[in-house]
Amino acid sequence: MYFDDIPELADLHSGRSLIRVPDEQNVPFTSRVRALVDTAEFQRLNEISQLGLVSKIYPGARHTRFEHALGVYHNALRYLQQLAKDQRFRKIIDPHSAETLIAASLLHDLGHWPFCHPIEDLGIKGLIPHEAHAARYLSPETEMSQVLREQWGIDPSEVLEILVPKNNEPRLKLLRSILSGPIDVDKMDYLDRDSLHCGVPYGRNFDRQRLIQSLILNEKGDGLAITAKGKTAAELMVFARYVMFSEVYWHHAVRSATGMFARAFYELHDQIDIQKLFGSTDAEMISVLRSTAASTEVEPLLESLFGFQRNLYKLAAEFSHDQESKVYTLIAGRPYDQVATISNQLVEVINRKHQLSMTSLELLIDAPPPHREVEFAIDVYFAKKNEYRPLRQVSPVIDALATTQFDDWVKRVRVFVAPKWRDLLESVNLEELLLETIESPEIKE
């Protein structure tokens, strides 16, 4: 085969040297993969959880980005094995490019810091994306860079070019579509792995093998497509993603914990060295945040999450797109600082109108962030007609669930309150007060 000289592909089914990860995955573990995994930069991922605060609701969700990275790397090998059968792919992707993709798949989460996604959603000024943050661990003096150069024959800048796009030549766009696209090695792993560890079936109910076997190049040769045989598997993957967002990632209690953490970090970020903190582990970040919050109004938020007594905020109101809610339309997609301001103003309105003494951090608004999930845009190749057609044109499932509507249907605007206030707020019309708050001069300005 075209890539036979690549050790990891040669070992994909040999069983000569492997590491096992759930669920019964035999991942090739060559000496040069081991060298990357053994670096301090990679070992750090063993102390960063994949799902962060999800484990407060799904206790089994304690898997790490280390485990996920091995799964993504394994998928990259399976993708390359399939795509090597495509003559057009072999003309574009030489063995060195394939090896660079293998390394990039293993290192794709290198720039992640603890609780990365809720922190990124805060839109803090000067915060670089986690993908770009990977450059910190691929700088010339790091052990990882040395391993890439000496054992892989790869310049670290080649890996960064896949992780942080700068050049849009077709070869690089194709490699990136494998790592970060509609049907990529990352989604293929996290849907299955997150579902497994959360103890739910939703992310595992699609035919991964059938989907991989259907992979081909798109018409332009700069991205992936699937054959018609993979259409049903792709539909099931889309549905799996939809349900995982609905039932796990945006579960109301998960979002309560996420909202509590986000507001605490937002209140504290000016008092901490963010760049230093982003090189830490989960435990180190939690320790710094709890220490900084001690004896302040932020302390109850963090102690309710990370102290010995779990005490999540309760859902007081929910507004969604399907309800045609005006509150949803006016709040969803706003920058976090505006959502925090609305939350603070709402507390003042409630206290004034209902003679309460709620503090500004005892009520939190959680809303969809400005960025939207990646649209599931992939073409299907029909061999008999020799034509490519967008999947959404040939599938009602994709048209309904995988376009920009995805965010509107799975994400909600929610109001959470400290447990002691939930019963008192049951008789309060939060929708009416929220609309009044949003229309107030303080917010409009």
C-alpha positions as CSV (number, residue, x, y, z in Angstrom):
1,M,0.0,0.0,0.0
2,Y,1.0,3.6,-0.6
3,F,1.7,4.4,3.1
4,D,3.2,1.0,4.0
5,D,6.4,2.5,5.2
6,I,4.6,4.6,7.9
7,P,5.2,2.6,11.1
8,E,1.9,3.5,12.8
9,L,-0.1,2.4,9.8
10,A,2.0,-0.8,9.4
11,D,1.2,-1.6,13.1
12,L,-2.5,-0.8,12.9
13,H,-3.6,-4.4,12.9
14,S,-0.3,-6.2,13.7
15,G,-0.7,-6.0,17.4
16,R,3.1,-5.7,17.7
17,S,3.1,-2.7,20.0
18,L,-0.1,-1.1,21.3
19,I,-1.8,0.7,24.1
20,R,-5.4,0.0,25.0
21,V,-8.0,2.6,25.7
22,P,-11.7,2.3,26.2
23,D,-13.7,0.8,24.6
24,E,-11.4,-2.1,23.6
25,Q,-9.4,0.0,21.3
26,N,-5.9,-1.3,20.3
27,V,-4.0,1.8,19.5
28,P,-0.6,1.4,17.7
29,F,2.1,2.6,20.1
30,T,5.4,2.8,18.1
31,S,8.6,4.1,19.7
32,R,8.2,7.5,18.2
33,V,4.6,7.8,19.3
34,R,5.7,6.7,22.8
35,A,8.4,9.4,22.6
36,L,5.8,12.1,22.0
37,V,3.4,10.7,24.7
38,D,6.2,10.6,27.3
39,T,7.0,14.3,26.9
40,A,6.0,16.6,29.8
41,E,3.9,18.7,27.3
42,F,1.8,15.6,26.4
43,Q,1.6,14.1,29.9
44,R,0.0,17.3,31.1
45,L,-3.1,16.2,29.2
46,N,-3.5,13.3,31.6
47,E,-4.4,15.9,34.2
48,I,-7.0,17.8,32.1
49,S,-10.5,16.4,31.9
50,Q,-12.2,16.1,28.6
51,L,-15.6,17.2,29.8
52,G,-14.8,19.3,32.9
53,L,-17.9,20.1,34.8
54,V,-20.0,17.4,33.1
55,S,-18.8,15.0,35.8
56,K,-20.8,16.9,38.4
57,I,-23.9,15.4,36.7
58,Y,-22.5,12.3,35.0
59,P,-20.1,10.9,37.5
60,G,-18.3,8.6,35.0
61,A,-17.3,11.5,32.8
62,R,-13.8,11.8,34.2
63,H,-11.9,10.8,31.1
64,T,-9.0,13.0,30.1
65,R,-7.8,14.8,27.0
66,F,-4.9,12.3,27.1
67,E,-7.2,9.4,26.5
68,H,-9.2,11.4,23.8
69,A,-5.9,12.3,22.0
70,L,-5.0,8.6,21.7
71,G,-8.5,7.9,20.3
72,V,-8.2,10.7,17.7
73,Y,-4.8,9.5,16.7
74,H,-6.2,6.0,16.2
75,N,-9.0,7.4,14.1
76,A,-6.5,9.3,11.9
77,L,-4.8,6.0,11.1
78,R,-8.1,4.4,10.1
79,Y,-9.0,7.4,7.9
80,L,-5.6,7.3,6.2
81,Q,-5.9,3.6,5.6
82,Q,-9.2,4.1,3.9
83,L,-8.3,7.2,1.9
84,A,-5.0,5.6,0.7
85,K,-7.3,3.5,-1.6
86,D,-8.3,6.7,-3.4
87,Q,-5.9,7.6,-6.3
88,R,-6.7,11.3,-6.1
89,F,-5.8,11.3,-2.4
90,R,-2.5,9.7,-3.1
91,K,-1.6,12.3,-5.6
92,I,-2.3,15.1,-3.1
93,I,-1.0,13.6,0.2
94,D,2.5,12.2,0.2
95,P,3.8,10.0,3.0
96,H,5.4,13.0,4.8
97,S,2.1,14.9,4.8
98,A,0.3,11.8,6.1
99,E,2.9,11.5,8.9
100,T,2.4,15.1,9.8
101,L,-1.4,14.5,10.0
102,I,-0.7,11.5,12.3
103,A,1.4,13.7,14.6
104,A,-1.1,16.6,14.5
105,S,-4.0,14.2,15.4
106,L,-2.1,13.0,18.5
107,L,-1.3,16.6,19.4
108,H,-4.5,18.4,18.4
109,D,-5.6,19.2,22.0
110,L,-2.1,20.3,23.1
111,G,-3.2,23.9,23.6
112,H,-6.2,23.0,25.8
113,W,-6.2,24.4,29.3
114,P,-8.5,23.3,32.1
115,F,-12.2,24.1,31.5
116,C,-11.2,25.6,28.2
117,H,-14.5,25.9,26.4
118,P,-16.5,27.8,29.1
119,I,-13.5,30.1,29.6
120,E,-13.2,30.8,25.8
121,D,-16.9,31.6,25.7
122,L,-16.3,34.5,28.1
123,G,-14.7,36.4,25.3
124,I,-12.0,37.8,27.6
125,K,-10.0,40.5,25.8
126,G,-6.6,39.3,24.6
127,L,-7.4,35.6,25.1
128,I,-6.0,33.5,22.2
129,P,-7.8,30.4,20.9
130,H,-6.7,27.2,22.4
131,E,-5.5,25.9,19.0
132,A,-3.1,28.9,18.8
133,H,-2.0,28.2,22.4
134,A,-0.5,25.0,21.2
135,A,2.5,27.0,19.9
136,R,3.5,27.4,23.5
137,Y,4.3,23.7,23.7
138,L,5.8,23.4,20.2
139,S,8.3,26.2,20.6
140,P,11.9,25.3,19.6
141,E,13.2,24.6,23.1
142,T,10.5,22.1,24.1
143,E,11.1,18.4,24.4
144,M,8.1,17.8,22.1
145,S,9.7,19.8,19.3
146,Q,12.9,17.9,19.7
147,V,11.1,14.6,19.4
148,L,9.2,15.8,16.3
149,R,12.3,16.9,14.5
150,E,14.6,14.0,15.5
151,Q,12.3,11.0,15.5
152,W,9.6,12.0,13.1
153,G,11.5,14.3,10.7
154,I,8.7,16.9,11.1
155,D,9.2,20.5,11.8
156,P,6.8,21.7,14.6
157,S,5.6,24.5,12.3
158,E,4.2,21.8,10.0
159,V,2.0,20.5,12.8
160,L,0.9,24.1,13.8
161,E,0.0,24.8,10.2
162,I,-2.7,22.0,10.5
163,L,-3.8,23.1,13.9
164,V,-3.8,26.9,13.3
165,P,-4.6,27.5,9.6
166,K,-2.6,30.2,7.7
167,N,-2.0,28.7,4.3
168,N,-5.1,27.5,2.4
169,E,-3.5,25.4,-0.3
170,P,-5.7,22.3,-1.2
171,R,-3.3,19.8,0.5
172,L,-3.5,21.6,3.8
173,K,-7.3,22.1,3.6
174,L,-7.7,18.4,3.0
175,L,-5.6,17.5,6.0
176,R,-7.5,20.0,8.2
177,S,-10.8,18.6,7.0
178,I,-9.8,15.2,8.3
179,L,-8.9,16.7,11.7
180,S,-11.5,19.4,11.9
181,G,-14.5,19.1,9.6
182,P,-18.0,17.7,9.4
183,I,-16.9,14.1,9.6
184,D,-13.6,14.4,11.3
185,V,-11.4,12.1,13.5
186,D,-12.1,14.4,16.5
187,K,-15.9,14.1,16.5
188,M,-15.7,10.5,15.6
189,D,-13.9,9.9,18.9
190,Y,-15.5,12.4,21.3
191,L,-19.1,11.4,20.5
192,D,-18.3,7.8,21.2
193,R,-16.0,8.4,24.2
194,D,-18.1,11.0,25.9
195,S,-21.1,8.8,25.6
196,L,-19.3,5.8,26.9
197,H,-18.0,7.6,30.0
198,C,-21.3,9.4,30.7
199,G,-23.1,6.1,30.7
200,V,-25.5,7.1,27.9
201,P,-26.1,5.4,24.5
202,Y,-26.7,8.6,22.4
203,G,-23.2,9.2,21.0
204,R,-22.5,5.6,20.1
205,N,-25.5,4.8,17.9
206,F,-23.9,5.4,14.5
207,D,-22.0,3.1,12.3
208,R,-18.4,4.4,12.5
209,Q,-16.9,1.6,10.4
210,R,-19.4,2.1,7.6
211,L,-18.8,5.8,7.7
212,I,-15.0,5.4,7.5
213,Q,-15.4,2.9,4.6
214,S,-17.4,5.5,2.7
215,L,-14.8,8.3,2.9
216,I,-13.5,9.8,-0.4
217,L,-12.3,13.2,-1.6
218,N,-14.8,15.9,-2.5
219,E,-15.0,17.2,-6.1
220,K,-12.4,19.9,-5.6
221,G,-10.0,17.6,-3.8
222,D,-9.6,19.9,-0.8
223,G,-11.8,18.1,1.7
224,L,-13.7,14.9,2.5
225,A,-16.9,13.6,1.0
226,I,-18.7,10.3,1.4
227,T,-20.1,7.8,-1.0
228,A,-23.9,7.1,-1.1
229,K,-23.3,4.0,1.0
230,G,-22.3,6.2,3.9
231,K,-25.4,8.4,3.8
232,T,-27.3,6.6,6.6
233,A,-24.2,6.4,8.8
234,A,-23.7,10.1,8.4
235,E,-27.3,10.9,9.3
236,L,-27.0,8.8,12.4
237,M,-23.8,10.6,13.3
238,V,-25.6,14.0,13.0
239,F,-28.4,12.7,15.2
240,A,-25.9,11.4,17.7
241,R,-24.3,14.8,17.9
242,Y,-27.6,16.5,18.3
243,V,-28.7,14.3,21.1
244,M,-25.4,14.5,22.9
245,F,-25.7,18.3,22.9
246,S,-29.3,18.2,24.0
247,E,-28.9,15.5,26.7
248,V,-25.3,15.9,27.9
249,Y,-23.4,19.0,26.9
250,W,-26.4,21.3,27.3
251,H,-28.3,19.4,30.0
252,H,-29.7,22.0,32.3
253,A,-27.7,20.8,35.4
254,V,-24.5,20.7,33.3
255,R,-25.2,24.3,32.2
256,S,-25.9,25.3,35.8
257,A,-22.4,24.1,36.9
258,T,-20.9,25.6,33.8
259,G,-22.6,28.9,34.4
260,M,-21.4,29.0,38.0
261,F,-17.8,28.3,37.0
262,A,-18.0,30.8,34.1
263,R,-19.3,33.6,36.3
264,A,-16.7,32.9,39.0
265,F,-13.8,33.0,36.4
266,Y,-15.2,36.1,34.9
267,E,-15.2,37.9,38.2
268,L,-11.7,36.7,39.1
269,H,-9.8,36.8,35.8
270,D,-8.3,40.3,36.4
271,Q,-6.8,39.0,39.7
272,I,-4.9,36.0,38.3
273,D,-2.1,35.3,35.9
274,I,-4.1,33.8,33.1
275,Q,-1.1,32.7,30.9
276,K,0.5,30.9,33.8
277,L,-2.8,29.4,34.8
278,F,-3.4,28.1,31.3
279,G,-0.3,25.9,31.6
280,S,-1.7,24.2,34.7
281,T,-3.7,21.1,35.4
282,D,-7.4,20.9,36.5
283,A,-6.4,20.6,40.2
284,E,-3.9,23.4,40.0
285,M,-6.4,25.8,38.3
286,I,-9.1,24.9,40.8
287,S,-6.7,25.5,43.7
288,V,-5.7,29.0,42.4
289,L,-9.3,30.0,41.8
290,R,-10.5,28.8,45.2
291,S,-7.6,30.6,46.9
292,T,-8.2,33.8,45.0
293,A,-12.0,33.7,45.7
294,A,-11.5,33.1,49.5
295,S,-13.5,35.5,51.6
296,T,-15.1,37.2,48.6
297,E,-18.6,37.0,47.2
298,V,-17.3,34.6,44.5
299,E,-16.3,32.0,47.1
300,P,-19.7,30.3,47.4
301,L,-19.8,29.7,43.6
302,L,-16.5,27.8,43.6
303,E,-17.1,26.0,46.9
304,S,-20.5,24.8,45.7
305,L,-18.7,23.2,42.7
306,F,-15.4,22.1,44.1
307,G,-15.9,21.9,47.9
308,F,-17.1,18.7,49.7
309,Q,-20.7,19.7,49.4
310,R,-22.1,19.9,45.9
311,N,-24.7,22.7,45.8
312,L,-25.6,23.5,42.2
313,Y,-27.9,26.5,41.3
314,K,-31.4,25.6,40.4
315,L,-33.3,26.2,37.2
316,A,-35.7,29.1,37.6
317,A,-36.7,29.8,34.0
318,E,-35.9,28.6,30.5
319,F,-36.4,30.2,27.1
320,S,-35.9,28.5,23.8
321,H,-36.0,29.0,20.0
322,D,-38.9,26.5,19.5
323,Q,-41.0,28.5,22.0
324,E,-40.5,31.5,19.7
325,S,-39.4,33.3,22.9
326,K,-38.5,37.0,22.6
327,V,-36.2,36.6,25.6
328,Y,-34.2,33.9,23.7
329,T,-34.0,36.1,20.6
330,L,-32.8,39.1,22.6
331,I,-30.2,37.3,24.7
332,A,-28.9,34.3,22.7
333,G,-25.6,35.1,21.0
334,R,-24.7,38.1,23.1
335,P,-21.1,38.5,24.4
336,Y,-20.7,37.2,27.9
337,D,-20.1,40.7,29.4
338,Q,-23.5,41.8,28.2
339,V,-25.2,38.7,29.6
340,A,-23.6,39.3,32.9
341,T,-24.8,42.9,32.9
342,I,-28.3,41.8,32.1
343,S,-28.1,39.3,35.0
344,N,-26.9,42.0,37.4
345,Q,-29.7,44.4,36.3
346,L,-32.3,41.6,36.6
347,V,-31.3,41.0,40.2
348,E,-31.8,44.7,41.0
349,V,-35.2,44.7,39.4
350,I,-36.3,41.6,41.3
351,N,-35.0,43.0,44.6
352,R,-36.8,46.3,44.1
353,K,-40.1,44.9,43.0
354,H,-40.3,42.0,45.3
355,Q,-38.5,43.3,48.4
356,L,-35.8,40.6,48.3
357,S,-32.1,40.9,49.1
358,M,-30.5,38.7,46.5
359,T,-26.9,39.4,45.7
360,S,-25.7,39.8,42.1
361,L,-24.0,36.4,42.1
362,E,-27.0,34.5,43.4
363,L,-28.8,34.7,40.0
364,L,-27.0,33.7,36.8
365,I,-28.1,33.8,33.1
366,D,-26.7,31.1,30.9
367,A,-27.0,31.7,27.2
368,P,-25.7,30.4,23.9
369,P,-22.4,32.2,23.1
370,P,-21.8,34.3,19.9
371,H,-20.0,31.5,18.0
372,R,-22.1,28.7,16.5
373,E,-21.3,25.0,16.1
374,V,-19.7,23.9,12.9
375,E,-22.3,23.3,10.2
376,F,-22.5,19.7,9.0
377,A,-21.8,20.5,5.3
378,I,-20.4,17.5,3.4
379,D,-21.1,16.2,-0.1
380,V,-22.3,12.7,-1.1
381,Y,-20.9,11.1,-4.2
382,F,-23.4,9.1,-6.4
383,A,-21.2,6.9,-8.6
384,K,-23.9,5.9,-11.1
385,K,-24.5,9.6,-12.0
386,N,-20.9,10.6,-11.3
387,E,-22.1,13.6,-9.3
388,Y,-21.6,15.1,-5.9
389,R,-24.6,16.5,-4.0
390,P,-24.7,18.3,-0.6
391,L,-25.9,15.9,2.1
392,R,-28.5,18.3,3.2
393,Q,-30.1,18.2,-0.2
394,V,-30.6,14.4,-0.1
395,S,-31.4,14.0,3.6
396,P,-34.2,15.6,5.6
397,V,-32.4,14.7,8.8
398,I,-29.4,16.8,7.8
399,D,-31.5,19.7,6.6
400,A,-33.3,19.8,9.9
401,L,-30.5,19.2,12.4
402,A,-27.1,20.0,10.9
403,T,-27.3,23.5,9.5
404,T,-27.1,26.7,11.5
405,Q,-30.4,25.7,13.1
406,F,-28.5,23.2,15.2
407,D,-27.6,25.8,17.9
408,D,-31.1,27.2,18.1
409,W,-32.6,23.8,18.7
410,V,-30.2,22.4,21.3
411,K,-29.2,25.4,23.3
412,R,-31.4,27.5,25.7
413,V,-31.3,30.7,27.6
414,R,-31.7,29.8,31.2
415,V,-31.9,31.6,34.5
416,F,-30.3,29.8,37.5
417,V,-30.6,30.8,41.1
418,A,-29.0,29.9,44.4
419,P,-31.1,27.1,46.0
420,K,-32.4,29.3,48.8
421,W,-34.1,31.6,46.3
422,R,-35.8,29.0,44.1
423,D,-39.1,28.7,46.0
424,L,-39.4,32.5,46.5
425,L,-39.0,33.1,42.8
426,E,-41.7,30.6,41.7
427,S,-44.3,33.3,41.8
428,V,-42.1,35.9,40.0
429,N,-42.7,36.4,36.2
430,L,-39.1,36.2,35.2
431,E,-39.9,36.5,31.5
432,E,-41.7,39.8,32.0
433,L,-38.9,41.1,34.3
434,L,-36.2,40.0,31.8
435,L,-37.9,41.8,28.9
436,E,-38.2,44.9,31.1
437,T,-34.5,44.6,32.0
438,I,-33.3,44.2,28.4
439,E,-35.4,47.2,27.3
440,S,-34.0,49.4,30.1
441,P,-31.7,52.3,29.2
442,E,-28.7,50.7,31.1
443,I,-28.8,47.7,28.8
444,K,-29.8,49.5,25.5
445,E,-26.8,51.8,25.9
